Amino acid sequence: MTLSTDAIRGRQHEPDPRFRHAPPEWTPAVAQEVARKENLALSDDHWEVVRGLQAFYARHEEAPVTLTELHDALEEKFHHKGGIRYLYTLLPGGPIAQGCRLAGLNAPSGATDRSFGSVA
């Protein structure tokens, strides 16, 4: 996948059918750029997390997403691969904080706790 300057700058783009629940200004190229800055090489599993986060946020448009419910949803969705522990191997900056950055979403309050040093 090549990075489009227009996509990175958030200009009009055709929605990607693989990411039906993506925020309007988000494109896979935006995620690629975030990943590059955070020294991540995106795999199919990363894209699965991005789609899962975007779908979760789309289902919860009416109320703010809480850290606990998002954590529990990720644990359930990826339980067969090892849950949150597995997600930390993919996203060492924190499955919620780093995952939301990749997905073009605002992480819920408390997702980034610098006092523990476990998430960025």
Biopython code that builds the backbone (N, CA, C, O; Angstrom):
import numpy as np
from Bio.PDB.StructureBuilder import StructureBuilder

atoms = [
    (1, "MET", "N", (0.851, -1.171, 0.000)),
    (1, "MET", "CA", (0.000, 0.000, 0.000)),
    (1, "MET", "C", (0.895, 1.232, 0.000)),
    (1, "MET", "O", (1.828, 1.310, 0.799)),
    (2, "THR", "N", (0.636, 2.177, -0.863)),
    (2, "THR", "CA", (1.413, 3.408, -0.909)),
    (2, "THR", "C", (0.646, 4.501, -0.183)),
    (2, "THR", "O", (-0.584, 4.502, -0.144)),
    (3, "LEU", "N", (1.393, 5.424, 0.386)),
    (3, "LEU", "CA", (0.775, 6.525, 1.104)),
    (3, "LEU", "C", (0.403, 7.630, 0.133)),
    (3, "LEU", "O", (1.215, 8.067, -0.683)),
    (4, "SER", "N", (-0.813, 8.062, 0.236)),
    (4, "SER", "CA", (-1.290, 9.171, -0.567)),
    (4, "SER", "C", (-1.213, 10.442, 0.269)),
    (4, "SER", "O", (-1.697, 10.472, 1.400)),
    (5, "THR", "N", (-0.611, 11.482, -0.278)),
    (5, "THR", "CA", (-0.513, 12.738, 0.443)),
    (5, "THR", "C", (-1.896, 13.274, 0.768)),
    (5, "THR", "O", (-2.109, 13.800, 1.861)),
    (6, "ASP", "N", (-2.844, 13.154, -0.157)),
    (6, "ASP", "CA", (-4.206, 13.614, 0.096)),
    (6, "ASP", "C", (-4.851, 12.833, 1.230)),
    (6, "ASP", "O", (-5.547, 13.416, 2.062)),
    (7, "ALA", "N", (-4.633, 11.536, 1.276)),
    (7, "ALA", "CA", (-5.231, 10.718, 2.335)),
    (7, "ALA", "C", (-4.655, 11.091, 3.687)),
    (7, "ALA", "O", (-5.390, 11.185, 4.671)),
    (8, "ILE", "N", (-3.359, 11.302, 3.746)),
    (8, "ILE", "CA", (-2.718, 11.641, 5.015)),
    (8, "ILE", "C", (-3.200, 13.002, 5.506)),
    (8, "ILE", "O", (-3.365, 13.204, 6.709)),
    (9, "ARG", "N", (-3.422, 13.914, 4.608)),
    (9, "ARG", "CA", (-3.884, 15.249, 5.003)),
    (9, "ARG", "C", (-5.379, 15.276, 5.280)),
    (9, "ARG", "O", (-5.902, 16.313, 5.687)),
    (10, "GLY", "N", (-6.078, 14.174, 5.073)),
    (10, "GLY", "CA", (-7.493, 14.110, 5.408)),
    (10, "GLY", "C", (-8.409, 14.694, 4.346)),
    (10, "GLY", "O", (-9.541, 15.065, 4.655)),
    (11, "ARG", "N", (-7.960, 14.784, 3.126)),
    (11, "ARG", "CA", (-8.814, 15.314, 2.066)),
    (11, "ARG", "C", (-9.836, 14.275, 1.655)),
    (11, "ARG", "O", (-9.759, 13.116, 2.062)),
    (12, "GLN", "N", (-10.782, 14.691, 0.856)),
    (12, "GLN", "CA", (-11.841, 13.794, 0.410)),
    (12, "GLN", "C", (-11.254, 12.522, -0.171)),
    (12, "GLN", "O", (-10.295, 12.550, -0.942)),
    (13, "HIS", "N", (-11.851, 11.413, 0.215)),
    (13, "HIS", "CA", (-11.411, 10.127, -0.287)),
    (13, "HIS", "C", (-12.615, 9.207, -0.377)),
    (13, "HIS", "O", (-13.643, 9.431, 0.262)),
    (14, "GLU", "N", (-12.468, 8.198, -1.162)),
    (14, "GLU", "CA", (-13.505, 7.184, -1.298)),
    (14, "GLU", "C", (-13.402, 6.251, -0.097)),
    (14, "GLU", "O", (-12.315, 5.747, 0.189)),
    (15, "PRO", "N", (-14.521, 6.003, 0.628)),
    (15, "PRO", "CA", (-14.456, 5.104, 1.782)),
    (15, "PRO", "C", (-13.959, 3.714, 1.384)),
    (15, "PRO", "O", (-14.308, 3.195, 0.324)),
    (16, "ASP", "N", (-13.148, 3.129, 2.243)),
    (16, "ASP", "CA", (-12.599, 1.803, 2.009)),
    (16, "ASP", "C", (-13.599, 0.770, 2.518)),
    (16, "ASP", "O", (-13.933, 0.784, 3.703)),
    (17, "PRO", "N", (-14.083, -0.120, 1.664)),
    (17, "PRO", "CA", (-15.101, -1.094, 2.089)),
    (17, "PRO", "C", (-14.613, -2.060, 3.168)),
    (17, "PRO", "O", (-15.428, -2.680, 3.850)),
    (18, "ARG", "N", (-13.304, -2.194, 3.332)),
    (18, "ARG", "CA", (-12.778, -3.064, 4.387)),
    (18, "ARG", "C", (-12.933, -2.427, 5.766)),
    (18, "ARG", "O", (-12.839, -3.110, 6.785)),
    (19, "PHE", "N", (-13.166, -1.127, 5.793)),
    (19, "PHE", "CA", (-13.271, -0.383, 7.049)),
    (19, "PHE", "C", (-14.584, 0.402, 7.055)),
    (19, "PHE", "O", (-14.589, 1.632, 7.016)),
    (20, "ARG", "N", (-15.680, -0.327, 7.103)),
    (20, "ARG", "CA", (-17.024, 0.269, 7.003)),
    (20, "ARG", "C", (-17.328, 1.261, 8.118)),
    (20, "ARG", "O", (-18.131, 2.173, 7.922)),
    (21, "HIS", "N", (-16.709, 1.107, 9.277)),
    (21, "HIS", "CA", (-17.039, 1.942, 10.429)),
    (21, "HIS", "C", (-15.972, 2.995, 10.736)),
    (21, "HIS", "O", (-15.953, 3.576, 11.821)),
    (22, "ALA", "N", (-15.099, 3.229, 9.780)),
    (22, "ALA", "CA", (-14.000, 4.184, 9.990)),
    (22, "ALA", "C", (-14.541, 5.611, 10.102)),
    (22, "ALA", "O", (-15.546, 5.949, 9.477)),
    (23, "PRO", "N", (-13.867, 6.448, 10.905)),
    (23, "PRO", "CA", (-14.229, 7.868, 10.930)),
    (23, "PRO", "C", (-14.066, 8.459, 9.534)),
    (23, "PRO", "O", (-13.222, 7.995, 8.767)),
    (24, "PRO", "N", (-14.842, 9.454, 9.197)),
    (24, "PRO", "CA", (-14.823, 10.010, 7.826)),
    (24, "PRO", "C", (-13.457, 10.466, 7.335)),
    (24, "PRO", "O", (-13.156, 10.319, 6.150)),
    (25, "GLU", "N", (-12.626, 11.014, 8.207)),
    (25, "GLU", "CA", (-11.330, 11.553, 7.773)),
    (25, "GLU", "C", (-10.223, 10.504, 7.786)),
    (25, "GLU", "O", (-9.093, 10.795, 7.396)),
    (26, "TRP", "N", (-10.536, 9.286, 8.231)),
    (26, "TRP", "CA", (-9.536, 8.236, 8.384)),
    (26, "TRP", "C", (-9.393, 7.411, 7.106)),
    (26, "TRP", "O", (-10.376, 7.146, 6.415)),
    (27, "THR", "N", (-8.155, 7.008, 6.799)),
    (27, "THR", "CA", (-7.884, 6.071, 5.707)),
    (27, "THR", "C", (-6.817, 5.087, 6.198)),
    (27, "THR", "O", (-6.119, 5.376, 7.170)),
    (28, "PRO", "N", (-6.683, 3.943, 5.549)),
    (28, "PRO", "CA", (-5.593, 3.037, 5.909)),
    (28, "PRO", "C", (-4.217, 3.706, 5.806)),
    (28, "PRO", "O", (-3.301, 3.360, 6.553)),
    (29, "ALA", "N", (-4.075, 4.644, 4.899)),
    (29, "ALA", "CA", (-2.801, 5.359, 4.769)),
    (29, "ALA", "C", (-2.495, 6.177, 6.019)),
    (29, "ALA", "O", (-1.335, 6.308, 6.409)),
    (30, "VAL", "N", (-3.523, 6.722, 6.640)),
    (30, "VAL", "CA", (-3.332, 7.451, 7.892)),
    (30, "VAL", "C", (-2.803, 6.492, 8.957)),
    (30, "VAL", "O", (-1.868, 6.830, 9.684)),
    (31, "ALA", "N", (-3.390, 5.307, 9.054)),
    (31, "ALA", "CA", (-2.925, 4.304, 10.020)),
    (31, "ALA", "C", (-1.489, 3.890, 9.726)),
    (31, "ALA", "O", (-0.691, 3.717, 10.647)),
    (32, "GLN", "N", (-1.160, 3.733, 8.458)),
    (32, "GLN", "CA", (0.205, 3.376, 8.080)),
    (32, "GLN", "C", (1.195, 4.450, 8.541)),
    (32, "GLN", "O", (2.287, 4.135, 9.014)),
    (33, "GLU", "N", (0.808, 5.700, 8.402)),
    (33, "GLU", "CA", (1.684, 6.800, 8.819)),
    (33, "GLU", "C", (1.841, 6.817, 10.342)),
    (33, "GLU", "O", (2.948, 7.013, 10.843)),
    (34, "VAL", "N", (0.760, 6.616, 11.075)),
    (34, "VAL", "CA", (0.838, 6.536, 12.538)),
    (34, "VAL", "C", (1.749, 5.377, 12.934)),
    (34, "VAL", "O", (2.607, 5.523, 13.804)),
    (35, "ALA", "N", (1.560, 4.238, 12.298)),
    (35, "ALA", "CA", (2.373, 3.050, 12.600)),
    (35, "ALA", "C", (3.850, 3.315, 12.318)),
    (35, "ALA", "O", (4.715, 2.924, 13.103)),
    (36, "ARG", "N", (4.132, 3.965, 11.220)),
    (36, "ARG", "CA", (5.524, 4.271, 10.876)),
    (36, "ARG", "C", (6.160, 5.135, 11.966)),
    (36, "ARG", "O", (7.294, 4.890, 12.375)),
    (37, "LYS", "N", (5.428, 6.142, 12.431)),
    (37, "LYS", "CA", (5.941, 7.030, 13.477)),
    (37, "LYS", "C", (6.133, 6.295, 14.801)),
    (37, "LYS", "O", (6.960, 6.695, 15.621)),
    (38, "GLU", "N", (5.375, 5.230, 15.011)),
    (38, "GLU", "CA", (5.461, 4.470, 16.266)),
    (38, "GLU", "C", (6.247, 3.169, 16.097)),
    (38, "GLU", "O", (6.208, 2.285, 16.952)),
    (39, "ASN", "N", (6.963, 3.074, 14.971)),
    (39, "ASN", "CA", (7.818, 1.914, 14.686)),
    (39, "ASN", "C", (7.069, 0.590, 14.712)),
    (39, "ASN", "O", (7.559, -0.396, 15.263)),
    (40, "LEU", "N", (5.893, 0.568, 14.119)),
    (40, "LEU", "CA", (5.099, -0.653, 13.998)),
    (40, "LEU", "C", (5.015, -1.055, 12.534)),
    (40, "LEU", "O", (4.857, -0.208, 11.655)),
    (41, "ALA", "N", (5.121, -2.339, 12.284)),
    (41, "ALA", "CA", (4.861, -2.889, 10.955)),
    (41, "ALA", "C", (3.488, -3.553, 11.045)),
    (41, "ALA", "O", (3.319, -4.549, 11.749)),
    (42, "LEU", "N", (2.517, -3.001, 10.336)),
    (42, "LEU", "CA", (1.141, -3.483, 10.456)),
    (42, "LEU", "C", (0.946, -4.820, 9.754)),
    (42, "LEU", "O", (1.321, -5.006, 8.597)),
    (43, "SER", "N", (0.346, -5.739, 10.495)),
    (43, "SER", "CA", (0.016, -7.068, 9.974)),
    (43, "SER", "C", (-1.501, -7.182, 9.863)),
    (43, "SER", "O", (-2.230, -6.262, 10.236)),
    (44, "ASP", "N", (-1.967, -8.310, 9.351)),
    (44, "ASP", "CA", (-3.407, -8.556, 9.285)),
    (44, "ASP", "C", (-4.041, -8.477, 10.665)),
    (44, "ASP", "O", (-5.175, -8.017, 10.797)),
    (45, "ASP", "N", (-3.326, -8.919, 11.693)),
    (45, "ASP", "CA", (-3.859, -8.857, 13.053)),
    (45, "ASP", "C", (-4.039, -7.414, 13.526)),
    (45, "ASP", "O", (-5.005, -7.110, 14.225)),
    (46, "HIS", "N", (-3.123, -6.532, 13.155)),
    (46, "HIS", "CA", (-3.277, -5.119, 13.500)),
    (46, "HIS", "C", (-4.538, -4.555, 12.841)),
    (46, "HIS", "O", (-5.310, -3.833, 13.471)),
    (47, "TRP", "N", (-4.732, -4.893, 11.572)),
    (47, "TRP", "CA", (-5.912, -4.397, 10.862)),
    (47, "TRP", "C", (-7.193, -4.948, 11.486)),
    (47, "TRP", "O", (-8.217, -4.264, 11.501)),
    (48, "GLU", "N", (-7.144, -6.170, 11.998)),
    (48, "GLU", "CA", (-8.304, -6.744, 12.678)),
    (48, "GLU", "C", (-8.635, -5.940, 13.944)),
    (48, "GLU", "O", (-9.805, -5.710, 14.250)),
    (49, "VAL", "N", (-7.612, -5.522, 14.663)),
    (49, "VAL", "CA", (-7.827, -4.693, 15.852)),
    (49, "VAL", "C", (-8.423, -3.346, 15.440)),
    (49, "VAL", "O", (-9.369, -2.871, 16.068)),
    (50, "VAL", "N", (-7.884, -2.735, 14.402)),
    (50, "VAL", "CA", (-8.394, -1.443, 13.917)),
    (50, "VAL", "C", (-9.870, -1.568, 13.556)),
    (50, "VAL", "O", (-10.681, -0.746, 13.982)),
    (51, "ARG", "N", (-10.224, -2.584, 12.779)),
    (51, "ARG", "CA", (-11.630, -2.776, 12.401)),
    (51, "ARG", "C", (-12.502, -3.016, 13.629)),
    (51, "ARG", "O", (-13.617, -2.501, 13.711)),
    (52, "GLY", "N", (-11.998, -3.799, 14.584)),
    (52, "GLY", "CA", (-12.758, -4.069, 15.798)),
    (52, "GLY", "C", (-13.011, -2.809, 16.608)),
    (52, "GLY", "O", (-14.120, -2.597, 17.097)),
    (53, "LEU", "N", (-12.000, -1.978, 16.752)),
    (53, "LEU", "CA", (-12.165, -0.722, 17.487)),
    (53, "LEU", "C", (-13.144, 0.208, 16.778)),
    (53, "LEU", "O", (-14.014, 0.801, 17.416)),
    (54, "GLN", "N", (-13.003, 0.334, 15.469)),
    (54, "GLN", "CA", (-13.899, 1.210, 14.715)),
    (54, "GLN", "C", (-15.344, 0.725, 14.804)),
    (54, "GLN", "O", (-16.257, 1.538, 14.944)),
    (55, "ALA", "N", (-15.564, -0.574, 14.725)),
    (55, "ALA", "CA", (-16.915, -1.128, 14.836)),
    (55, "ALA", "C", (-17.476, -0.900, 16.233)),
    (55, "ALA", "O", (-18.649, -0.556, 16.380)),
    (56, "PHE", "N", (-16.655, -1.088, 17.257)),
    (56, "PHE", "CA", (-17.106, -0.872, 18.629)),
    (56, "PHE", "C", (-17.555, 0.574, 18.816)),
    (56, "PHE", "O", (-18.628, 0.826, 19.365)),
    (57, "TYR", "N", (-16.746, 1.515, 18.366)),
    (57, "TYR", "CA", (-17.100, 2.932, 18.493)),
    (57, "TYR", "C", (-18.366, 3.250, 17.698)),
    (57, "TYR", "O", (-19.194, 4.039, 18.153)),
    (58, "ALA", "N", (-18.525, 2.655, 16.531)),
    (58, "ALA", "CA", (-19.726, 2.907, 15.724)),
    (58, "ALA", "C", (-20.985, 2.415, 16.439)),
    (58, "ALA", "O", (-22.042, 3.037, 16.343)),
    (59, "ARG", "N", (-20.866, 1.292, 17.157)),
    (59, "ARG", "CA", (-22.024, 0.757, 17.901)),
    (59, "ARG", "C", (-22.335, 1.581, 19.137)),
    (59, "ARG", "O", (-23.430, 1.468, 19.688)),
    (60, "HIS", "N", (-21.404, 2.402, 19.584)),
    (60, "HIS", "CA", (-21.580, 3.171, 20.808)),
    (60, "HIS", "C", (-21.557, 4.677, 20.547)),
    (60, "HIS", "O", (-20.993, 5.443, 21.329)),
    (61, "GLU", "N", (-22.164, 5.084, 19.460)),
    (61, "GLU", "CA", (-22.165, 6.502, 19.095)),
    (61, "GLU", "C", (-22.961, 7.369, 20.070)),
    (61, "GLU", "O", (-22.650, 8.546, 20.254)),
    (62, "GLU", "N", (-23.969, 6.799, 20.683)),
    (62, "GLU", "CA", (-24.880, 7.578, 21.523)),
    (62, "GLU", "C", (-24.307, 7.902, 22.900)),
    (62, "GLU", "O", (-24.708, 8.893, 23.510)),
    (63, "ALA", "N", (-23.387, 7.096, 23.396)),
    (63, "ALA", "CA", (-22.836, 7.315, 24.735)),
    (63, "ALA", "C", (-21.316, 7.239, 24.662)),
    (63, "ALA", "O", (-20.764, 6.553, 23.803)),
    (64, "PRO", "N", (-20.648, 7.941, 25.560)),
    (64, "PRO", "CA", (-19.180, 7.874, 25.553)),
    (64, "PRO", "C", (-18.693, 6.449, 25.830)),
    (64, "PRO", "O", (-19.275, 5.727, 26.640)),
    (65, "VAL", "N", (-17.643, 6.069, 25.159)),
    (65, "VAL", "CA", (-17.028, 4.760, 25.358)),
    (65, "VAL", "C", (-16.204, 4.820, 26.635)),
    (65, "VAL", "O", (-15.430, 5.755, 26.841)),
    (66, "THR", "N", (-16.376, 3.810, 27.496)),
    (66, "THR", "CA", (-15.580, 3.775, 28.720)),
    (66, "THR", "C", (-14.407, 2.819, 28.548)),
    (66, "THR", "O", (-14.453, 1.882, 27.751)),
    (67, "LEU", "N", (-13.371, 3.077, 29.305)),
    (67, "LEU", "CA", (-12.170, 2.254, 29.249)),
    (67, "LEU", "C", (-12.491, 0.804, 29.601)),
    (67, "LEU", "O", (-12.010, -0.116, 28.940)),
    (68, "THR", "N", (-13.294, 0.597, 30.628)),
    (68, "THR", "CA", (-13.612, -0.754, 31.075)),
    (68, "THR", "C", (-14.372, -1.543, 30.014)),
    (68, "THR", "O", (-14.034, -2.694, 29.739)),
    (69, "GLU", "N", (-15.392, -0.934, 29.419)),
    (69, "GLU", "CA", (-16.167, -1.684, 28.428)),
    (69, "GLU", "C", (-15.353, -1.956, 27.161)),
    (69, "GLU", "O", (-15.525, -3.001, 26.533)),
    (70, "LEU", "N", (-14.480, -1.039, 26.783)),
    (70, "LEU", "CA", (-13.637, -1.265, 25.612)),
    (70, "LEU", "C", (-12.605, -2.358, 25.908)),
    (70, "LEU", "O", (-12.362, -3.221, 25.064)),
    (71, "HIS", "N", (-12.007, -2.329, 27.075)),
    (71, "HIS", "CA", (-11.071, -3.368, 27.498)),
    (71, "HIS", "C", (-11.750, -4.737, 27.465)),
    (71, "HIS", "O", (-11.202, -5.696, 26.922)),
    (72, "ASP", "N", (-12.946, -4.820, 28.051)),
    (72, "ASP", "CA", (-13.675, -6.088, 28.091)),
    (72, "ASP", "C", (-14.043, -6.577, 26.691)),
    (72, "ASP", "O", (-13.988, -7.773, 26.406)),
    (73, "ALA", "N", (-14.421, -5.632, 25.817)),
    (73, "ALA", "CA", (-14.785, -6.009, 24.449)),
    (73, "ALA", "C", (-13.572, -6.551, 23.689)),
    (73, "ALA", "O", (-13.688, -7.529, 22.951)),
    (74, "LEU", "N", (-12.421, -5.924, 23.865)),
    (74, "LEU", "CA", (-11.199, -6.411, 23.206)),
    (74, "LEU", "C", (-10.793, -7.775, 23.768)),
    (74, "LEU", "O", (-10.389, -8.664, 23.019)),
    (75, "GLU", "N", (-10.901, -7.932, 25.066)),
    (75, "GLU", "CA", (-10.583, -9.213, 25.697)),
    (75, "GLU", "C", (-11.462, -10.320, 25.116)),
    (75, "GLU", "O", (-10.982, -11.410, 24.803)),
    (76, "GLU", "N", (-12.741, -10.028, 24.980)),
    (76, "GLU", "CA", (-13.674, -11.028, 24.441)),
    (76, "GLU", "C", (-13.396, -11.309, 22.968)),
    (76, "GLU", "O", (-13.347, -12.469, 22.556)),
    (77, "LYS", "N", (-13.215, -10.258, 22.174)),
    (77, "LYS", "CA", (-13.020, -10.435, 20.731)),
    (77, "LYS", "C", (-11.742, -11.221, 20.422)),
    (77, "LYS", "O", (-11.713, -12.013, 19.480)),
    (78, "PHE", "N", (-10.697, -11.006, 21.207)),
    (78, "PHE", "CA", (-9.415, -11.640, 20.934)),
    (78, "PHE", "C", (-9.061, -12.736, 21.935)),
    (78, "PHE", "O", (-7.905, -13.147, 22.035)),
    (79, "HIS", "N", (-10.053, -13.198, 22.664)),
    (79, "HIS", "CA", (-9.850, -14.250, 23.664)),
    (79, "HIS", "C", (-9.198, -15.494, 23.043)),
    (79, "HIS", "O", (-8.305, -16.094, 23.642)),
    (80, "HIS", "N", (-9.643, -15.871, 21.855)),
    (80, "HIS", "CA", (-9.131, -17.076, 21.199)),
    (80, "HIS", "C", (-7.644, -16.972, 20.837)),
    (80, "HIS", "O", (-6.999, -17.986, 20.569)),
    (81, "LYS", "N", (-7.103, -15.752, 20.831)),
    (81, "LYS", "CA", (-5.674, -15.566, 20.521)),
    (81, "LYS", "C", (-4.853, -15.224, 21.759)),
    (81, "LYS", "O", (-3.629, -15.119, 21.691)),
    (82, "GLY", "N", (-5.529, -15.052, 22.882)),
    (82, "GLY", "CA", (-4.818, -14.710, 24.113)),
    (82, "GLY", "C", (-5.296, -13.428, 24.762)),
    (82, "GLY", "O", (-4.730, -12.992, 25.764)),
    (83, "GLY", "N", (-6.331, -12.818, 24.204)),
    (83, "GLY", "CA", (-6.929, -11.625, 24.812)),
    (83, "GLY", "C", (-6.001, -10.428, 24.848)),
    (83, "GLY", "O", (-5.209, -10.195, 23.934)),
    (84, "ILE", "N", (-6.122, -9.676, 25.931)),
    (84, "ILE", "CA", (-5.355, -8.435, 26.079)),
    (84, "ILE", "C", (-3.854, -8.699, 26.086)),
    (84, "ILE", "O", (-3.083, -7.903, 25.549)),
    (85, "ARG", "N", (-3.434, -9.804, 26.687)),
    (85, "ARG", "CA", (-1.990, -10.122, 26.682)),
    (85, "ARG", "C", (-1.472, -10.225, 25.251)),
    (85, "ARG", "O", (-0.404, -9.705, 24.929)),
    (86, "TYR", "N", (-2.230, -10.894, 24.406)),
    (86, "TYR", "CA", (-1.853, -11.022, 23.002)),
    (86, "TYR", "C", (-1.807, -9.643, 22.344)),
    (86, "TYR", "O", (-0.884, -9.343, 21.586)),
    (87, "LEU", "N", (-2.799, -8.811, 22.636)),
    (87, "LEU", "CA", (-2.855, -7.491, 22.009)),
    (87, "LEU", "C", (-1.661, -6.622, 22.403)),
    (87, "LEU", "O", (-1.222, -5.783, 21.616)),
    (88, "TYR", "N", (-1.133, -6.815, 23.610)),
    (88, "TYR", "CA", (0.064, -6.072, 24.002)),
    (88, "TYR", "C", (1.279, -6.491, 23.177)),
    (88, "TYR", "O", (2.206, -5.700, 23.002)),
    (89, "THR", "N", (1.288, -7.727, 22.668)),
    (89, "THR", "CA", (2.404, -8.126, 21.804)),
    (89, "THR", "C", (2.310, -7.418, 20.456)),
    (89, "THR", "O", (3.331, -7.127, 19.832)),
    (90, "LEU", "N", (1.088, -7.141, 20.006)),
    (90, "LEU", "CA", (0.889, -6.404, 18.752)),
    (90, "LEU", "C", (1.082, -4.906, 18.941)),
    (90, "LEU", "O", (1.687, -4.231, 18.108)),
    (91, "LEU", "N", (0.561, -4.403, 20.046)),
    (91, "LEU", "CA", (0.523, -2.967, 20.294)),
    (91, "LEU", "C", (1.171, -2.668, 21.645)),
    (91, "LEU", "O", (0.469, -2.474, 22.637)),
    (92, "PRO", "N", (2.496, -2.631, 21.692)),
    (92, "PRO", "CA", (3.189, -2.438, 22.965)),
    (92, "PRO", "C", (2.909, -1.093, 23.625)),
    (92, "PRO", "O", (3.165, -0.924, 24.817)),
    (93, "GLY", "N", (2.389, -0.143, 22.869)),
    (93, "GLY", "CA", (1.999, 1.153, 23.424)),
    (93, "GLY", "C", (0.636, 1.107, 24.079)),
    (93, "GLY", "O", (0.117, 2.140, 24.504)),
    (94, "GLY", "N", (0.048, -0.076, 24.167)),
    (94, "GLY", "CA", (-1.267, -0.255, 24.780)),
    (94, "GLY", "C", (-2.310, -0.539, 23.727)),
    (94, "GLY", "O", (-2.483, 0.251, 22.799)),
    (95, "PRO", "N", (-3.013, -1.658, 23.852)),
    (95, "PRO", "CA", (-4.014, -2.010, 22.842)),
    (95, "PRO", "C", (-5.095, -0.951, 22.669)),
    (95, "PRO", "O", (-5.612, -0.763, 21.567)),
    (96, "ILE", "N", (-5.435, -0.267, 23.737)),
    (96, "ILE", "CA", (-6.492, 0.738, 23.621)),
    (96, "ILE", "C", (-5.915, 2.059, 23.129)),
    (96, "ILE", "O", (-6.390, 2.606, 22.134)),
    (97, "ALA", "N", (-4.905, 2.577, 23.808)),
    (97, "ALA", "CA", (-4.350, 3.880, 23.424)),
    (97, "ALA", "C", (-3.743, 3.840, 22.021)),
    (97, "ALA", "O", (-4.095, 4.651, 21.165)),
    (98, "GLN", "N", (-2.842, 2.904, 21.793)),
    (98, "GLN", "CA", (-2.179, 2.824, 20.493)),
    (98, "GLN", "C", (-3.156, 2.349, 19.417)),
    (98, "GLN", "O", (-3.126, 2.837, 18.287)),
    (99, "GLY", "N", (-4.008, 1.411, 19.766)),
    (99, "GLY", "CA", (-5.009, 0.925, 18.817)),
    (99, "GLY", "C", (-5.939, 2.033, 18.355)),
    (99, "GLY", "O", (-6.256, 2.132, 17.169)),
    (100, "CYS", "N", (-6.377, 2.868, 19.293)),
    (100, "CYS", "CA", (-7.254, 3.987, 18.928)),
    (100, "CYS", "C", (-6.529, 4.988, 18.030)),
    (100, "CYS", "O", (-7.127, 5.535, 17.104)),
    (101, "ARG", "N", (-5.254, 5.230, 18.297)),
    (101, "ARG", "CA", (-4.503, 6.135, 17.411)),
    (101, "ARG", "C", (-4.468, 5.584, 15.992)),
    (101, "ARG", "O", (-4.677, 6.324, 15.030)),
    (102, "LEU", "N", (-4.206, 4.289, 15.858)),
    (102, "LEU", "CA", (-4.171, 3.668, 14.527)),
    (102, "LEU", "C", (-5.531, 3.728, 13.846)),
    (102, "LEU", "O", (-5.618, 3.904, 12.631)),
    (103, "ALA", "N", (-6.601, 3.580, 14.641)),
    (103, "ALA", "CA", (-7.959, 3.529, 14.095)),
    (103, "ALA", "C", (-8.571, 4.908, 13.868)),
    (103, "ALA", "O", (-9.684, 5.013, 13.352)),
    (104, "GLY", "N", (-7.856, 5.962, 14.249)),
    (104, "GLY", "CA", (-8.367, 7.316, 14.066)),
    (104, "GLY", "C", (-9.440, 7.684, 15.071)),
    (104, "GLY", "O", (-10.327, 8.484, 14.773)),
    (105, "LEU", "N", (-9.365, 7.101, 16.273)),
    (105, "LEU", "CA", (-10.379, 7.306, 17.305)),
    (105, "LEU", "C", (-9.761, 7.957, 18.533)),
    (105, "LEU", "O", (-8.557, 7.849, 18.765)),
    (106, "ASN", "N", (-10.586, 8.628, 19.311)),
    (106, "ASN", "CA", (-10.135, 9.181, 20.585)),
    (106, "ASN", "C", (-10.237, 8.087, 21.638)),
    (106, "ASN", "O", (-11.311, 7.528, 21.859)),
    (107, "ALA", "N", (-9.133, 7.788, 22.276)),
    (107, "ALA", "CA", (-9.140, 6.770, 23.334)),
    (107, "ALA", "C", (-9.964, 7.273, 24.512)),
    (107, "ALA", "O", (-9.993, 8.472, 24.787)),
    (108, "PRO", "N", (-10.632, 6.359, 25.204)),
    (108, "PRO", "CA", (-11.422, 6.784, 26.367)),
    (108, "PRO", "C", (-10.529, 7.337, 27.470)),
    (108, "PRO", "O", (-9.334, 7.048, 27.529)),
    (109, "SER", "N", (-11.124, 8.123, 28.327)),
    (109, "SER", "CA", (-10.411, 8.699, 29.452)),
    (109, "SER", "C", (-9.756, 7.603, 30.278)),
    (109, "SER", "O", (-10.380, 6.588, 30.590)),
    (110, "GLY", "N", (-8.497, 7.816, 30.629)),
    (110, "GLY", "CA", (-7.764, 6.861, 31.444)),
    (110, "GLY", "C", (-6.992, 5.814, 30.661)),
    (110, "GLY", "O", (-6.306, 4.985, 31.259)),
    (111, "ALA", "N", (-7.087, 5.831, 29.334)),
    (111, "ALA", "CA", (-6.386, 4.832, 28.520)),
    (111, "ALA", "C", (-4.879, 5.048, 28.548)),
    (111, "ALA", "O", (-4.110, 4.102, 28.376)),
    (112, "THR", "N", (-4.463, 6.267, 28.761)),
    (112, "THR", "CA", (-3.053, 6.580, 28.832)),
    (112, "THR", "C", (-2.717, 6.971, 30.252)),
    (112, "THR", "O", (-3.140, 8.022, 30.732)),
    (113, "ASP", "N", (-1.958, 6.130, 30.923)),
    (113, "ASP", "CA", (-1.558, 6.398, 32.302)),
    (113, "ASP", "C", (-0.035, 6.384, 32.348)),
    (113, "ASP", "O", (0.576, 5.324, 32.483)),
    (114, "ARG", "N", (0.559, 7.529, 32.238)),
    (114, "ARG", "CA", (2.009, 7.641, 32.181)),
    (114, "ARG", "C", (2.681, 7.262, 33.498)),
    (114, "ARG", "O", (3.883, 6.997, 33.513)),
    (115, "SER", "N", (1.942, 7.229, 34.594)),
    (115, "SER", "CA", (2.561, 6.881, 35.871)),
    (115, "SER", "C", (3.009, 5.433, 35.908)),
    (115, "SER", "O", (3.934, 5.098, 36.648)),
    (116, "PHE", "N", (2.379, 4.566, 35.128)),
    (116, "PHE", "CA", (2.757, 3.165, 35.092)),
    (116, "PHE", "C", (3.780, 2.884, 33.995)),
    (116, "PHE", "O", (4.511, 1.896, 34.066)),
    (117, "GLY", "N", (3.832, 3.736, 32.996)),
    (117, "GLY", "CA", (4.779, 3.561, 31.911)),
    (117, "GLY", "C", (4.439, 2.426, 30.977)),
    (117, "GLY", "O", (5.269, 2.024, 30.162)),
    (118, "SER", "N", (3.214, 1.894, 31.081)),
    (118, "SER", "CA", (2.865, 0.724, 30.272)),
    (118, "SER", "C", (2.184, 1.093, 28.966)),
    (118, "SER", "O", (2.067, 0.250, 28.076)),
    (119, "VAL", "N", (1.741, 2.311, 28.833)),
    (119, "VAL", "CA", (1.068, 2.721, 27.605)),
    (119, "VAL", "C", (1.591, 4.078, 27.183)),
    (119, "VAL", "O", (2.057, 4.877, 27.996)),
    (120, "ALA", "N", (1.497, 4.313, 25.875)),
    (120, "ALA", "CA", (1.980, 5.610, 25.358)),
    (120, "ALA", "C", (0.843, 6.373, 24.765)),
    (120, "ALA", "O", (1.034, 7.486, 24.276)),
]
sb = StructureBuilder()
sb.init_structure("model")
sb.init_model(0)
sb.init_chain("A")
sb.init_seg("    ")
for serial, (resi, resn, name, xyz) in enumerate(atoms, 1):
    if name == "N":
        sb.init_residue(resn, " ", resi, " ")
    sb.init_atom(name, np.array(xyz, "f"), 0.0, 1.0, " ", f" {name:<3s}", serial, name[0])
structure = sb.get_structure()
